[in-house]
Amino acid sequence: MNGKEGDIINQYVVFTKVINDQIKIYGRKREAITEAIRICKDRNILKDYLTSREKEVVDIMIGRKEFFRQGKCKIHPLLWFAHSI
C-alpha cells in the first residue's frame, strides 16, 4: 500500500525509501538520517512534521529505542513502524 501521491501514507512510504537509500550510502549513522530529513523537507515530504520533530526523528531512526521506551517520544506510530521496515 503506497497511498495516493501526496497523501500521508504516500509521504511515509517515500520517507522510508529515502531513509533506506541514505543508509545504503552512509550506513546507520546520524548523517544518513539528517540527509534523508533534508531531502524529504526539500521535496515537501512530511515537511511540517520533520521540521517540528527533527531531533526526535533522528533519535528514533538511529536506534535510540530507550528514548521511545521512556515515554519521551511523541513521534507518530507510523514513523516508528517505518523504522522497523
C-alpha positions as CSV (number, residue, x, y, z in Angstrom):
1,M,0.0,0.0,0.0
2,N,1.6,3.2,-1.1
3,G,-1.4,5.6,-0.9
4,K,-2.1,8.3,-3.4
5,E,0.7,10.7,-4.3
6,G,0.9,13.4,-1.7
7,D,-1.3,11.8,0.9
8,I,0.2,11.0,4.4
9,I,0.6,7.3,3.6
10,N,2.5,8.0,0.4
11,Q,4.7,10.5,2.3
12,Y,5.6,7.9,4.9
13,V,6.4,5.4,2.1
14,V,8.6,8.0,0.4
15,F,10.3,8.9,3.7
16,T,11.1,5.3,4.3
17,K,12.6,4.8,0.9
18,V,14.7,7.9,1.2
19,I,15.9,6.7,4.7
20,N,16.8,3.3,3.2
21,D,18.7,5.0,0.3
22,Q,20.7,7.2,2.6
23,I,21.5,4.3,5.0
24,K,22.9,2.4,2.0
25,I,25.2,5.4,1.3
26,Y,26.2,6.4,4.8
27,G,25.4,3.4,7.0
28,R,23.1,3.7,10.0
29,K,24.6,7.0,11.1
30,R,23.3,10.3,12.1
31,E,24.5,11.7,8.7
32,A,22.2,9.3,6.8
33,I,19.2,10.3,8.8
34,T,19.8,14.1,8.7
35,E,20.4,13.9,5.0
36,A,17.2,11.9,4.5
37,I,15.3,14.5,6.5
38,R,16.8,17.3,4.5
39,I,15.9,15.6,1.2
40,C,12.3,15.0,2.4
41,K,11.9,18.5,3.6
42,D,13.2,19.8,0.2
43,R,10.6,17.6,-1.5
44,N,7.8,18.7,0.8
45,I,7.6,15.2,2.2
46,L,6.4,15.3,5.8
47,K,7.9,18.7,5.9
48,D,6.0,20.2,8.8
49,Y,6.3,17.1,10.9
50,L,10.0,16.7,10.2
51,T,10.7,20.4,10.8
52,S,8.9,20.3,14.2
53,R,10.3,17.0,15.4
54,E,13.6,16.6,13.6
55,K,15.7,15.8,16.7
56,E,13.1,13.2,17.9
57,V,13.0,11.6,14.5
58,V,16.9,11.4,14.3
59,D,17.0,9.9,17.8
60,I,14.5,7.2,16.9
61,M,15.9,6.4,13.5
62,I,19.4,5.9,14.7
63,G,18.2,3.3,17.2
64,R,17.8,5.2,20.4
65,K,14.9,2.9,21.5
66,E,15.4,3.9,25.1
67,F,14.1,7.4,24.1
68,F,10.9,5.8,22.9
69,R,10.6,3.3,25.8
70,Q,11.0,6.0,28.5
71,G,7.9,7.8,27.2
72,K,9.9,10.8,26.0
73,C,8.8,10.2,22.4
74,K,5.8,11.9,20.9
75,I,6.6,10.6,17.4
76,H,3.8,9.3,15.2
77,P,3.4,5.5,15.4
78,L,3.7,5.2,11.6
79,L,7.2,6.7,11.7
80,W,8.2,4.2,14.4
81,F,6.8,1.5,12.1
82,A,8.9,2.9,9.2
83,H,12.0,2.5,11.3
84,S,11.3,-1.3,11.7
85,I,11.0,-1.9,7.9
